[in-house]
Amino acid sequence: MALRKIIKIDEEKCNGCGLCVSPCVESAIAIIDGKARVISEELCDGAGFCLNVCPTGALTIEEREAAPFNEQAVIEHKRKLKADSCVFCGNTQYDAPILEYRYKGETKHVCVRCLPALIHG
C-alpha cells in the first residue's frame, strides 16, 4: 500500500448518470448497480479528469493508503473488456446504445454516453 491520491465516490450523492465514466482513460470507473464505482484502486491514477463532469459533486480526490497505480493492470483490464463493448467505459448494448467506428484501420465500439468525448477529445 502507498499513500497516494485516488478518486472517492460518495454513493449518497451519485445518481448513476455515468458522465464520470468516459473521462477515465484507465476505465477505472464503471456504473454498477446504478452507481459509479472505482473498479479497482490499482486502475485509478487519481488524475481527477472525472471530477468536473459530475453534476452532483459525488466525486472527490482523497489522499490515503491505497494499492499503487498499476499501468500493466490497466492494459490487462482494457484487454478484458469485450470486443463489442465501449472502448472507453466497457458499456455493452445492455447498458447503452453502442456504435461502431473505424480508426487507423481498426473497428472499435463506443457507447452514446462516451461519444461526445470521442468527438471532442
Short mmCIF file of the C-alpha atoms (twelve columns), coordinates in Angstrom:
data_MODEL
# 
_entry.id   MODEL 
# 
loop_
_atom_site.group_PDB 
_atom_site.id 
_atom_site.type_symbol 
_atom_site.label_atom_id 
_atom_site.label_alt_id 
_atom_site.label_comp_id 
_atom_site.label_asym_id 
_atom_site.label_seq_id 
_atom_site.Cartn_x 
_atom_site.Cartn_y 
_atom_site.Cartn_z 
_atom_site.pdbx_PDB_model_num 
ATOM 1   C CA . MET A 1   0.000   0.000  0.000   1 
ATOM 2   C CA . ALA A 2   1.116   3.531  -0.703  1 
ATOM 3   C CA . LEU A 3   -0.065  6.977  0.311   1 
ATOM 4   C CA . ARG A 4   -1.467  8.476  -2.881  1 
ATOM 5   C CA . LYS A 5   -4.333  10.391 -4.441  1 
ATOM 6   C CA . ILE A 6   -7.327  8.364  -5.532  1 
ATOM 7   C CA . ILE A 7   -10.922 9.072  -6.549  1 
ATOM 8   C CA . LYS A 8   -13.574 8.774  -3.862  1 
ATOM 9   C CA . ILE A 9   -17.223 8.408  -4.891  1 
ATOM 10  C CA . ASP A 10  -19.957 9.414  -2.448  1 
ATOM 11  C CA . GLU A 11  -22.652 6.823  -3.079  1 
ATOM 12  C CA . GLU A 12  -25.287 9.022  -1.417  1 
ATOM 13  C CA . LYS A 13  -24.686 11.818 -3.954  1 
ATOM 14  C CA . CYS A 14  -24.159 9.608  -7.027  1 
ATOM 15  C CA . ASN A 15  -27.200 9.490  -9.317  1 
ATOM 16  C CA . GLY A 16  -25.698 6.887  -11.666 1 
ATOM 17  C CA . CYS A 17  -25.683 9.177  -14.711 1 
ATOM 18  C CA . GLY A 18  -22.371 7.731  -15.951 1 
ATOM 19  C CA . LEU A 19  -20.835 11.042 -17.006 1 
ATOM 20  C CA . CYS A 20  -17.718 10.246 -14.955 1 
ATOM 21  C CA . VAL A 21  -17.044 7.022  -16.838 1 
ATOM 22  C CA . SER A 22  -15.865 8.352  -20.195 1 
ATOM 23  C CA . PRO A 23  -13.237 10.845 -18.915 1 
ATOM 24  C CA . CYS A 24  -11.459 7.990  -17.120 1 
ATOM 25  C CA . VAL A 25  -8.846  6.889  -19.643 1 
ATOM 26  C CA . GLU A 26  -7.951  3.910  -17.461 1 
ATOM 27  C CA . SER A 27  -11.572 2.648  -17.390 1 
ATOM 28  C CA . ALA A 28  -11.298 2.526  -13.590 1 
ATOM 29  C CA . ILE A 29  -14.880 3.761  -13.109 1 
ATOM 30  C CA . ALA A 30  -17.966 1.801  -14.090 1 
ATOM 31  C CA . ILE A 31  -21.661 2.014  -13.313 1 
ATOM 32  C CA . ILE A 32  -22.502 -0.950 -11.104 1 
ATOM 33  C CA . ASP A 33  -25.971 -1.422 -9.637  1 
ATOM 34  C CA . GLY A 34  -26.894 2.104  -10.726 1 
ATOM 35  C CA . LYS A 35  -23.949 3.846  -9.022  1 
ATOM 36  C CA . ALA A 36  -20.465 4.888  -10.141 1 
ATOM 37  C CA . ARG A 37  -17.756 2.729  -8.614  1 
ATOM 38  C CA . VAL A 38  -13.962 2.579  -8.801  1 
ATOM 39  C CA . ILE A 39  -13.494 -0.971 -10.073 1 
ATOM 40  C CA . SER A 40  -10.035 -1.367 -8.559  1 
ATOM 41  C CA . GLU A 41  -7.732  1.047  -6.749  1 
ATOM 42  C CA . GLU A 42  -4.775  -0.043 -8.875  1 
ATOM 43  C CA . LEU A 43  -6.623  1.132  -12.006 1 
ATOM 44  C CA . CYS A 44  -7.230  4.674  -10.686 1 
ATOM 45  C CA . ASP A 45  -4.359  7.085  -11.338 1 
ATOM 46  C CA . GLY A 46  -6.004  9.856  -9.284  1 
ATOM 47  C CA . ALA A 47  -5.706  12.381 -12.124 1 
ATOM 48  C CA . GLY A 48  -9.264  13.564 -11.494 1 
ATOM 49  C CA . PHE A 49  -10.487 14.105 -15.058 1 
ATOM 50  C CA . CYS A 50  -13.812 12.661 -13.887 1 
ATOM 51  C CA . LEU A 51  -14.358 15.297 -11.178 1 
ATOM 52  C CA . ASN A 52  -15.687 18.249 -13.154 1 
ATOM 53  C CA . VAL A 53  -18.279 16.295 -15.115 1 
ATOM 54  C CA . CYS A 54  -20.200 15.046 -12.075 1 
ATOM 55  C CA . PRO A 55  -23.437 17.048 -11.798 1 
ATOM 56  C CA . THR A 56  -23.982 16.080 -8.147  1 
ATOM 57  C CA . GLY A 57  -20.461 16.576 -6.797  1 
ATOM 58  C CA . ALA A 58  -20.195 12.919 -5.807  1 
ATOM 59  C CA . LEU A 59  -16.550 12.619 -6.852  1 
ATOM 60  C CA . THR A 60  -13.591 13.960 -4.919  1 
ATOM 61  C CA . ILE A 61  -9.898  13.202 -4.705  1 
ATOM 62  C CA . GLU A 62  -8.599  11.981 -1.397  1 
ATOM 63  C CA . GLU A 63  -5.077  11.160 -0.302  1 
ATOM 64  C CA . ARG A 64  -4.970  7.855  1.511   1 
ATOM 65  C CA . GLU A 65  -3.379  4.444  1.697   1 
ATOM 66  C CA . ALA A 66  -4.270  2.583  -1.489  1 
ATOM 67  C CA . ALA A 67  -2.872  -0.022 -3.815  1 
ATOM 68  C CA . PRO A 68  -0.267  1.582  -6.089  1 
ATOM 69  C CA . PHE A 69  -1.370  2.609  -9.575  1 
ATOM 70  C CA . ASN A 70  -0.572  -0.259 -11.954 1 
ATOM 71  C CA . GLU A 71  -0.308  0.642  -15.632 1 
ATOM 72  C CA . GLN A 72  0.026   -3.030 -16.611 1 
ATOM 73  C CA . ALA A 73  -3.208  -3.816 -14.761 1 
ATOM 74  C CA . VAL A 74  -4.902  -1.026 -16.739 1 
ATOM 75  C CA . ILE A 75  -3.702  -2.570 -20.005 1 
ATOM 76  C CA . GLU A 76  -4.949  -6.012 -18.965 1 
ATOM 77  C CA . HIS A 77  -8.258  -4.596 -17.742 1 
ATOM 78  C CA . LYS A 78  -8.874  -2.867 -21.057 1 
ATOM 79  C CA . ARG A 79  -7.937  -6.038 -22.928 1 
ATOM 80  C CA . LYS A 80  -10.554 -7.972 -20.993 1 
ATOM 81  C CA . LEU A 81  -13.321 -5.589 -21.971 1 
ATOM 82  C CA . LYS A 82  -15.494 -7.291 -24.541 1 
ATOM 83  C CA . ALA A 83  -14.738 -6.578 -28.181 1 
ATOM 84  C CA . ASP A 84  -18.289 -5.315 -28.734 1 
ATOM 85  C CA . SER A 85  -18.268 -3.057 -25.688 1 
ATOM 86  C CA . CYS A 86  -17.410 0.618  -25.469 1 
ATOM 87  C CA . VAL A 87  -13.639 1.087  -25.626 1 
ATOM 88  C CA . PHE A 88  -13.883 3.930  -23.098 1 
ATOM 89  C CA . CYS A 89  -16.143 2.638  -20.344 1 
ATOM 90  C CA . GLY A 90  -16.922 -1.010 -21.112 1 
ATOM 91  C CA . ASN A 91  -20.676 -0.478 -21.523 1 
ATOM 92  C CA . THR A 92  -22.389 -3.162 -23.577 1 
ATOM 93  C CA . GLN A 93  -25.552 -2.913 -25.643 1 
ATOM 94  C CA . TYR A 94  -27.476 -3.693 -22.459 1 
ATOM 95  C CA . ASP A 95  -26.107 -0.564 -20.744 1 
ATOM 96  C CA . ALA A 96  -26.332 1.975  -23.577 1 
ATOM 97  C CA . PRO A 97  -26.593 2.038  -27.369 1 
ATOM 98  C CA . ILE A 98  -23.259 1.020  -28.927 1 
ATOM 99  C CA . LEU A 99  -21.935 2.495  -32.175 1 
ATOM 100 C CA . GLU A 100 -19.210 1.042  -34.342 1 
ATOM 101 C CA . TYR A 101 -16.450 3.201  -35.813 1 
ATOM 102 C CA . ARG A 102 -13.157 2.702  -37.625 1 
ATOM 103 C CA . TYR A 103 -9.914  4.320  -36.531 1 
ATOM 104 C CA . LYS A 104 -6.494  3.676  -38.066 1 
ATOM 105 C CA . GLY A 105 -7.819  0.546  -39.751 1 
ATOM 106 C CA . GLU A 106 -9.370  -0.933 -36.611 1 
ATOM 107 C CA . THR A 107 -13.056 -1.395 -35.910 1 
ATOM 108 C CA . LYS A 108 -13.939 -0.151 -32.441 1 
ATOM 109 C CA . HIS A 109 -17.090 0.480  -30.441 1 
ATOM 110 C CA . VAL A 110 -18.272 3.460  -28.418 1 
ATOM 111 C CA . CYS A 111 -21.435 3.925  -26.378 1 
ATOM 112 C CA . VAL A 112 -23.550 7.038  -26.813 1 
ATOM 113 C CA . ARG A 113 -22.506 8.241  -23.349 1 
ATOM 114 C CA . CYS A 114 -18.831 8.314  -24.357 1 
ATOM 115 C CA . LEU A 115 -19.374 9.508  -27.935 1 
ATOM 116 C CA . PRO A 116 -19.030 13.219 -27.050 1 
ATOM 117 C CA . ALA A 117 -15.569 12.572 -25.580 1 
ATOM 118 C CA . LEU A 118 -14.578 10.718 -28.741 1 
ATOM 119 C CA . ILE A 119 -15.794 13.563 -30.945 1 
ATOM 120 C CA . HIS A 120 -14.475 16.459 -28.872 1 
ATOM 121 C CA . GLY A 121 -11.382 14.808 -27.415 1 
# 
